[in-house]
Amino acid sequence: MACAKRPPSSRSISLPPSPSTSAISARTKAALAPAKANGKRLGNYQRAEAKQRATAARAEAVRPAITATAHLSMRVAAGTLNRRGIRTGSGKQWHAMQVLCVRHRLDP
């Protein structure tokens, strides 16, 4: 049984940027270019680095459990981790995609 396609909603239609949006973008890029050329790091990089460190620490905390389930499929590994009572970094149950992400993070 095939599913019928839903008609596109008005929110899914992409409109071209207005001239004022393009002008604002160009002015912003031009204003930030000298700072970037001088080596200034733009954006909230400190928060991003802290988040990366926290994510790596959570992955390391479950390394033994992830390594023990390396021979299993992601779905079976998630089920095994849940049955063992091992929770994710946010305290929730494991899903296959989370197992995949942690495996990639631990074994680049």
Secondary structure, DSSP 4 states (H G I P E B T S, - for coil): -PPPPPPPPGGG---PPPHHHHHHHHHHHHHHHHHHHTTPPPS-HHHHHHHHHHHHHHHHHTHHHHHHTTTS-HHHHHHHHHHTT---TTS----HHHHHHHHHHH--
